[in-house]
Amino acid sequence: MANRMNPEITELENQLSTAMLNSDVATLDQLLADNLIFTNHLGQIMTKQDDLNAHQSGFVDIEAIQRTEQQIQQHDDIAVVSVLARIRGRFGQDHAEIPLRFTRVWRQSKENNCQVIAAHSSLAT
């Protein structure tokens, strides 16, 4: 990840949000690392396959993502992103609109593609 990483990560974050909104499993599959570790706002650990299945099955149906903050730190082939967002949608049988803070770790592979290798979300106030 050269000096261009910040704009690249910003674009990847935009792609990730769009993929989440559209339950675009193909794009999510490209952006999430196979060994992803995601801790959701309920404290549950989810794998990449868990996340893809939730979108594919309709268990997660996101209607809107409103991002109000984003910070990016670069460290060699790693970028750490903090995002504050209000998410509206259906999660299982529940419809909700909740503020969440996400931390995502993006890693650039030897093939020069970036993927999320770890993520965490928590309720924000």
N, C-alpha and C positions, 0 to 999 in steps of 0.2 A: 504494500500500500504506500504509494509514493505520496508526494505533497497533495495530490488531487483527491486524497481519501475523503476529506470532509464533504465535498460536493457529492462524491460517489455514495457515501453512507447516507447522506440526506436523501438522495434519489432512491436508494434501496429501502429506506424507511417509508418513503412515499409508496413504493411498490408494495411493501408489506401491508400498509394500511389499506390500499386498494384491494389487495388479494383477500384480506380479512373481511372487508365489506362485501365482496362478491363471492365469498366462499370459494375462491379460485384455488382449488386444491393443487393444480399443476404448478402454479406460481409459488404457492406455499412450499411445495415439495422442493423446488429449486432454492428457495431462500433459507430454509431451515436445514441445519446439519442433521445427518442421520442419527448422530449421538446426542441430539439436543436434550438439555435438562431445563425444563420450564417449571417454575414454582408459581402456581396461580394465586390469586388473592384469597383463596380459601386455605392456602397452605398445602395444597395437594401437588405432588410431583406428576408432571405429564411428560410423555415422550413425544417425539415428532409424530409418530403414528397415532397417538391419542389425539393430538391436535388436528391432524388431517381427518381422522374419523369423525370428530365432533363437527367439523365443517361439512364434510361429505354427507353425513346422516341428517343434517339439519338441526342437530342438538344445539349448535351455536348458530344464530342467525343475527348478525350485527347489522343494524340499520344506519347507524351514524357513529363516526369517530371525530371528535373535535379536539384537536391538539392545541394546547395553549402554551406549552413550554417544550423546548428541546435543547439538550446540551450534548456535545460530542467531545470525547477525549480520545486522542490517538496515541497508541503505544506500539510502535513497530508494525507487526501484522495484525494487531488487535485494535478494535474501536469499541469504546464503551459509550452507550447512548442512554440518556435518561429522558423520558418523555412523560409529561403530564397530559392526560386525555380524559375526556368525558365520553364514555361508551354507552350507546343506547342499543338495545336489542333483546332478543329472546335467548335464554339460556335454559335449555330443558323446557319445562312448563312455565317458567317464570319470565315475565317481561320486566326489564330493569333499565334504569339509567343511573350509572355510577361513575364517580370520578376515580380514576386509577393512575398510579404512577408505575411506569414500567422501567426496568433497567434491562438492557439487552447487550450482549457481548457478541460482536461481529468479528469473524476471523477470516483473513484472506488465505486461501489455500495456495499450494505450489502451482496450481493451474490458473491462479489469478482470479478466481471467483470468490465472492464473499458470502458467508452464510452465518446465521445466528447459531451460536454454539451453546449459549446459556441465556436464560431470561427469568425475570422475576417480576411479579406484579403485586401491588398492595393497594388497599383502599387509601384514597387521599382525602384530605379535608379541604 
